[in-house]
Each structure stands twice: as structure tokens, then as C-alpha cells.
Amino acid sequence: MTASIQHFFDTATSSYSYVVADPASRRCAIVDPVLDFDAAAGRVGHSSAQRIVDYVNGHGLSVQWLLETHLHADHLSAAAWLKGQLGGRLAIGASIARVQRTFAGLLNLGESFPCDGSQFDQLFEDGEHFSIGELQAQALHTPGHTPACMTYLVGDAAFVGDTLFMPDYGTARCDFPGGDARQLYRSIQRLFALPDDTRLFLCHDYLAPGRNEHQHETTVALERQANVHVHEGVGEDAFVSMRNERDATLHAPALIWPSIQVNMRGGALPEAEDNGVRYLSIPLDRM
């Protein structure tokens, strides 16, 4: 049985979210939802996430899963808010605990912040099987961009997070704490071993020069043939050298610190302080 897949694009962060539904049972998963955030005003909003709520309710769907491909550093997750609106179990890769430990140290969160992934309902191990209604799915650990990156394989569809972009744009950066270009290359080769017609659904499209329309879907065959960073014939050492040199020229994402602090909590906002106000921190000279 083929999944029904609807994409949602967030213009502010060039991010894609998805609703993956089983037509038979009407059960679904929400992948990588975005919480609106106005950094200058310090305000969050739910317009982007509300589109998902409206779609789910309008199609008579029941949310079984909220799936995060990784701890995003470029947008805040709406998973916690959506869970409150629609239910479902919030899941991420089991290596999230390693990422939490790294950033809890950078943010000086102390022992009050548990670095064990307990903010999530399910921590997927590599190769673990699960279901979306009657659809069979599998969680694949594809680290490199971050240590906890996961790809969710649902039939002939794979939700790859930031591991790959459109062929004309290339691959994910690996210079965040715990990132590793060599691991990324090997993760990509694992994806390239999937059948040629496997559909790859991306978390971002930043528009390569010369292309004017955003795209969210490609295939294993197209990536293997034409990805500008890692097409067939590009060896591991050459890829690692290219990726490391390229990463050295990149700026940190504009929303990295707000995103990390919310997303490591499963999309929940920090607890209010004694004045009733929630705060996000920006550590100086730590990145």
C-alpha cells in the first residue's frame, strides 16, 4: 500500500514538513513540523503548524506519530504544540541524548535538564521497525550532519532530513558539534543502496543558482547520478575534503540558539522564570 504524502513549505526558513497518511486506516505521521518564530520580537506563532492541523482534521486523519529527523538548528519545532492539538507519539533517534549533552553544556543548563531523551516518547534505534496505520516503516540512523540524524523509510518514500538536498544543491553541512563529514558520506552511501526509484523527501530547499522554483522531492537514482557533491565516482576522501573546506566558509544559522533550546526539549518552550516570562539564552563566543 502506498502512503499519501502532503508537503507544507515554510518560506521563512525554507523548510518542508510532511503529513504521511495510511489511506486505509486514516492514521498518519507528521514529519519535521515548523513553529513560527519572530526573532526580533521574541514571539512564537502557530500559523504554519495550524495549516497541518487544518489538513489533518479536514481529511479525517488521526495522528499516530510526530517524527523528527534530527535536532534542527535552523527552525523551531512545532511538535509539542501539535501533540497538544492532535495527539500522537513524539519520536527521534536514540542518539539525541548525545546531542543534548553537548548543548546542555554549552548552555550551562546544569542537572535540571535531563540529557536522556526523556522529552520524547520514542527513541528509535537504527533499523527499528514501526507502523503508521497499516503502513510499514523503518528508522535508519544516518548521522553526519548531526550525530542523531534519522531517515524514516515508509514504503518507497524516505524522509531524509538534512542529509541530502536537491541534486543541484548538494549535501548537509557537518560543522555543528558532533557533525562528521566522513559519517555523512557513509550515511549517503547507505541511502544510495536503496532502490533507484525510492522517493527522497527533503527537509529544505534553498534554491541553487539558476533555479527559481522550490522542490521537495527527488529520487535515489537522480541523487546518485547528479548530486553536485556526492554523485557516483566521488570518493570518501574527496567528499570529506570538499565538505570540510566548504563548511569552513559558512555562517552559523540565524536561529541556531533559539532552535536548539526549543528542539532539545522536543519542541517545548523553556519553563517560565519567577516573573512568569520564558527566556532563550545566547551564549557568547561558544560557537
N, C-alpha and C positions, 0 to 999 in steps of 0.2 A: 504494500500500500504506500502511496506517495503522500508526503506531507504537504499541507497547504502552508505557504510561506508568504507573509506580508512584511514588507520593509517600511521603516519610518526614518526619515532623514532629518537630522538636526543641523540647520545651517550654521549656527554659531560655532559649533565645534567640528563640523564636517564628519559627524558620527552617524552610523547606522545602527538601528535597533530592529529587532525582528519579533514577530509572533509566529511560532511554528505550531501548527494545529493538526490533530488527527481528525480527518473528516468523519470517521465512523463514530468515535466516542465523544467528539466535540471538546476533548481535553487539549490543552495547549501548554507551551513553554514560551516565556518571554526572555529574549536574549539581549543583554547589554543595554538596558534602558537608561535614558539620559534625564537628569534633573537640571532644570534651567537654573543658571546662576549668573547674577549681575555682580561682577567682582567689585566694580567701583562703588556700587551702592550697598554691597554686602547683603544682597537679598537672594533668596531661592524662590523658584516658582515651579509650577507643575503643568504648564501648557503642553509641553512636549509629551510628558507622561500621560496627560489626560487624553491625548489622541489614541494612545494604546488602550486606555480604559474604555473609551467610546467604541473602538473597534472590537474589543473582546465582548463587551456587552451587546453590541449591535449584531454580532454574529452568533450569539448564544453559546459562547465558549466558557469553559471552566479552566482556570489556571492551575496547573499541577506543579510547574517549576518556574523559578526565576533563575536564569543561568548567567553567571558572569564568566567571561572568557579569561579575565585576569584583573588585577588591581589597576584600573585605568589611572593614568596620570594627566589626562587632558580633558576630562569631563567628570562631573559628579554623577554618581549612580542614583537612579530613582527607584532602585529595587525595594528599599524599605518602605517607601511611600506606596508603591504599587502593591506590595504584600498586604499593607493595611487596607487597601481598597478592594483587592481581588483575591487575596489568599495565595496559597502556593508555598512551596519549599524553596528557600534560597540556597543556591549551590555555587561552589567554586572549587578549584583544585586544592588538594591537600597541602601543597607546598605554600599555601598562603601564610602559614604560621611563620615561615622563614622571612617572608616579606614584611609581615607585621613586626617581627623582632627588629629588623633593620630600621624601619621608620619610627617605631616607638622610641628607639634610642636617639635618633636624630631629632625627634620632637620632645624628648625628655618627658615621656608620659608616665614613667615610673611603674610601680607594681599595680597601680589601679587599672591599668589597661591589660587585659589578658591577651597574650600572644599565642593563642592555641586554636584560632579559627572558630571559636565558640560563638562568634557573632553571626555565623552562617548555620543553616540547618543541615547541610550535607557537604562533606569534603570528599570530592571524588579522587580516587586513586587512578593511576594510569591503567587504561584498559577496562575500567569498570563499566558494566552494562546497566542501563536503566531504561525506562519506558516512558513515552508520552502517549497516554491512552493505549492504543494497540500498536503504536509505532515503536520499533526497537531502536535504541540509541546507545552510543558508547562515548565515554570520555577519554580522550587521548591527551597525555601530557606532552606539550610542545614548547618547552622552555627556550629561552634565548633572549627574547625581548624583556621578559621578567622570569624569575625562577618558577613562577606558579602559573604560567600560561597554559590554557587548555584549549583543545579543539573539540567541539561536540559534533559527532557524526550521527546523522539521522537519515537512514536510508542512503540515497545518493547525494545528500546535502551535507556539507561540512561548514561549520561556523568557526572561522579560524582566528577571530580576534584581530590583533595587530601583526600576526606573524607574517602575512603576505598582504600586499596591496595589489592594485591592478597591475598587469604586466608592464605598462609604461611608467609606473611609479616605483616599483621595486619591493623593498622589504623593510621590516621594522628596525628601528634604532636599538642598540644594545648597550647604551652607556648609562642606563639607570642602575642604582645599586643592585647587584646580583645579576645584571644582564651579562650575556656571554655570546659573542658572535659565532664562536665555534658550535656552541649548543644550538643556536638558531639555524645554522646551516644543516645540522643533523636533523633537527625537527622538520625543516622544509623537505629534506630528502624523504622523511617518513610520510609526509603528505604527498609527495610526488610518487610514492609507491602505491597510492590509491588508484582505482580505475581511472582511465583517462577522462571519462565523462562525468566524474564526480564534480558536482557543482560546489564552488567555494564562495561563501557569503562573507563579505568583508565588514570590518568594524569602522573603517574610514575610507574616504576617497578625497585626497587633497588636490586633485586635478593636475596631472602632469602638463608641462608646457605644450601648447598646441591642441589640447582637448578642452572643450567647453561644457560638456555635459557630465554630471556626476554619474558614476556607475557603482553598483554594489555587488555584482555577481561576475564570476569568471569560472574557469574550469581547470582541473589539474593539467590537461593537455596544453591549454593556452599558456599557463604559467611556466610549464616545463619548456615550452618552445620559445617563449618571448619575454620572460621576465628580465628586465634590464640588469638586474643584479645577480640572478642565480639560475639562468637558463641552462639547459643541458650543455655540458662542456666546461662549465665554470667549476673549478676545483675548490676544495675546502680552504686551503691556504690562501688562494687568490680572493675568495669571498671574505675571509676574515680580515685580510689586509685592507680591502676596499671598504668594508663596513666600519672598521675602526678609524680609518682616515676620514671617512665621511662623518661619522659621529662626532669627531673632534671639532667639526665646524658648526654643529647645531646648537641652537639656543635651547634652554630649558623650556618646556611647555608653559604657557602663560598661567594655567590653572593648576600647576603641579601640586602646590602645597594645599590649597583647598580640596582638590580632588583626593589626594592621598588620605587626608584626615577623615573625610567622609567615607570613602570607599573601603578603607581598612576596618570600618565599623559596619560593613555590609550595607552601606548607603544611609545609615542613620546619622543624624547630626550630633555633634558633641553635646553632652549634658549642659544645661544652663548652670551658670555660676550663681553665687548667693544673691546677686542682684537681678536674677531672672533672665539674664542675657546669655546667649550662646556665643562662643568666640572660636575663631580659627587662628592658628599661630603661623608665623613665618619666621623660621629660624634663619639667622643671618650668617652668611659665609659658610654654609654647610653643604652646598650642592656644587 
